[in-house]
Amino acid sequence: MRACAFIVLAACGGSLVEPPPMMMPADAGDPEWEALLDLTLPANAAPPADTTNRVADDAAAAAWGQALFFDTSFSGTLLESDNDGRHNGVGMQGQTNKVSCAS
């Protein structure tokens, strides 16, 4: 499980994606909303450094994680009966190498 979390986090280690703008609730004075806003990074701020992740800024680790995230060679046989090619599935039932973390 830790390896999967590392892979996903490493795959995301490239560029930051701008989050959508936050919508203010009808009651903007709500203490819970104010607490949430206190925890929100400014739109142009980089996340704080993670001292517990020794490969957080390693471009090779990020590239490896991204490659694994999009790699379909780890997937086995499609078993679901709705994978019949007529729907928006990933392939036909019985096919292999069709699914990655990204799909």
Steps between C-alpha positions, in 0.01 A plus 500: 500500500784742580657427162177594320473823697862583412439427134193719486668782690813473289292511182346823621837650581534690173317826453236648725147525369309817579194411713162638398401822676325443831136602519394686812201352681188708557606550862864607456528572874464130584780397744552167319545680168745745659699206647512339155625820341775521763630161377490591129822590317494809280439415133860575394675341801703182479420229755722497808811280492443144618794407720371142530530433125864470394408481129244783496716719277666219301407534133600139428266372772216713362563370146507140624177550695332657199611214277357246744176699535435476124641147448235249392732198504417428865130440430358154466202359313186714482229303675197727511213411271441867409837506321334398176626784279155660471537723806765745614701219655873451472488198272340167431449236763802269500750759371812578700726804538212749469486666844739734680464715809426787264206319342 
